[in-house]
Amino acid sequence: MEQTIMRHMETVRGITNQTIMKNPEEIADLIPIGFNNNIRWNFGHIAFVQEKLVFGLLGEEMNIPENYERLFSAGTKPAEWKETPPSFTEITGILTEQETRIKEFLQGRLHENLPTPFTNRGGITFYTVGEIFLFSFYHEALHIATIKRLYQSISN
């Protein structure tokens, strides 16, 4: 089952990587009416939240640039940024490297309990590494859907 879950992560992350390659960076910072965030924020948010869910919740060092939390954590907005955000090239590098680290780090660990149960903003509580990891796929897909809506709104 673990191999199936890891292949699913590869599929989801593959979709994310294809999506970032299809989006021209020159529109990445536009925020259409009705949206709080932009395309760049959503890609960075995917990277930050995946890092937090897989490594941060297990008490491991998060191996992403320190400014990702300031720029891309839940509740942040590009309108409030006081620094230059990372390029698509940097975000793509983070996403790719993260996938490799996750495969190595989680091998044989999906059944483990989290050090502390984690309740997300939606009120769902997760108890195991596997539960939180599976939820991360759903989270990533939600943001890919948002990116596609942003792109369509900008293109129209």
N, C-alpha and C positions, 0 to 999 in steps of 0.2 A: 504494500500500500504506500509506503514511503516513496518508492520510486515513482509511482503514479502522481503523488502530490508534487514531487519535485519537477516532473515533466509538465504538470499544470502550471507551476510557477514559471517555467521556461516559456510556455505558451503565452501567458499573461504578459510577462515582461517583453516577449517578442512583439506583441501587439503595441505595447507602450513605445518600444524603440522604433517600430515602423511609423507610429503616429508622430513622434518627434521629428523624424526625418522628412515626413510629408508636410510639416508645418513650416512655412517660411519664417525665419527669425525676425524679419522686419515687421511682422504683425504680432509678434509674441507679447508685446507690452500694451496692446490696445485693450481697452475695457469697454465693451459695448453697453449700451443702456440696458439695465436689468441684471447686470452681473457685478459682483464685488471684486472679482479677481480676473487675472488674465491667463493666457496660455502658459507663459513662463512660470507663473506662480503654481499652476496646477502640476506641471512636471516636477518642479522642485519640491512641492508638497508630497507627491508620491514618493520621492526619494527619502525625504525626511521622515515621513510616517513609517515607511517600511523599516528604516533603520531603528527607529524608536521601538516599534513593535517587536522586532526580532532580537535586537541587541540590547536596547535600553531597558526594556522591561525585565530582562534577565540579568541586569546588573553589569552588563559588559560595556566596554568602551564603545561609544558610537564613533565610527570611522568615516565621518563626513566633515566637511568644513564647518567650523564653529558657527559661522554666520547663517547656516541653513535654518537653525532654530529661530533666529530673529526674523528671517525673511519668509519662511515657509510653514511654520507651525500653525496649528488650528487657531483661527481668530486673527491672523495677520492679514494685511492687505498691502498691495503694491503702492497704494496712495500714501502709505505711511513709511515707506522705505526711505532710509537716510543714507544708503550706500548702494553701490552699483551691484545689481544681481549677477549671478553667474551666467555665462553664455550657454547656449544649447549644447555646444561641444563639451563643456565642463559637466553639465547635468547628465548628458549621455554617458560620459565616462564614469560618473558616480553610479548610475543605474546598472551599467555593465559590470563594473567591479563588485558592486553590492550583490548581484546575483551569484557570482562565484563564491564570495565569502559566505553567503547564506547556505549554499549547498554544503560547504565544508562544515560550518558551524552547527547546523541542525541535524547532521547525520546521526541517526539513532536517538534523537532527543524529542521527537514530536509528542511522545507520551508523558514527558515530564510535566510536573506541576510548575506553574509560574511561582516565583518567590512570594508574590502577593497577588491575589486575584485582581484583575484589571477591569474596570467598568468604563466603557467608552462614553462619549457625549450623548449617544442615543439610549443610554441606560442598560446596555447589554454587558453582562459580566462574563469574562473569560477566565478559565482556571488552568488550562494547559497550554503548553507551547504550540501544540497542533491546532487548538482552537483559535488562538490569536493569529497563527500563520495563515490558516484558511480564511479568516476574516480579512486579512490583508489583501487577498486577491479581489474580494468584493470591493474593498475600498479603492484599490487601484482602478478597477473597472468603472466605478462611479466617476472618477476624475477623468478617465479617458472619454467617457460620454460627455462630460462637461466641456472638455477640450474640443470635441467635435461640434458641440452646440456653439461654442465661442467662434470657431472657425467659420461655421455657416453664417452666423450673425455678422461677422466682419466681412465676409465675402459678398453678402447681399447688400 
